[in-house]
Amino acid sequence: MQLAFLFDFFHLQAEKIRNKSETLSFYNESVKKRQEESIMGDEKIRILLVCSAGMSTSLLMEKMQHSAQDRGINAEVMAMSSTEADKFLTKEHVDVLLLGPQVRYMKKKYEKALAKTDIPLAVIDMKDYGKMNGEKVLDAALQLVNAGK
């Protein structure tokens, strides 16, 4: 009798967890879809990736660009060294600036430089950068852009 009760109890708990997991998954997809819808269309999102030489971020840039195209997001992803970025930012506007993990020490410099702008700034997650996960880094960039609107 107790064994049957425990079995039913654990079965019920497992069902609750499965339902919560499905609800959370649906919620995450819904949020992602709303983010994409709010930035899709004619408006081009300009994302700047900065690292020490611009070489490693150029690989990530390509993956982010492909992810954006696959999802129908009008995005221009650029990668460059910090020296190039300094010059670029004096002439051009970007919607978000992401620093490679290896140049996270430059965050304060860019915070100061971007203080009078509406350009969000963040350091790319080291795990996503190491795996060259263009989709996740693109999602992070889109979240920053949407948070500023």
Salt bridges, closest charged atoms under 4 A:
GLU15 OE1 - ARG18 NH2 2.84
GLU36 OE2 - ARG71 NE 2.51
GLU43 OE2 - LYS149 NZ 3.28
GLU76 OE1 - ARG46 NE 3.04
ASP86 OD2 - LYS109 NZ 2.90
GLU92 OE1 - ARG46 NH1 3.28
ASP95 OD1 - HIS93 NE2 3.86
GLU135 OE2 - LYS32 NZ 2.99
ASP139 OD2 - LYS32 NZ 3.67
ASP139 OD1 - ARG71 NH2 2.56
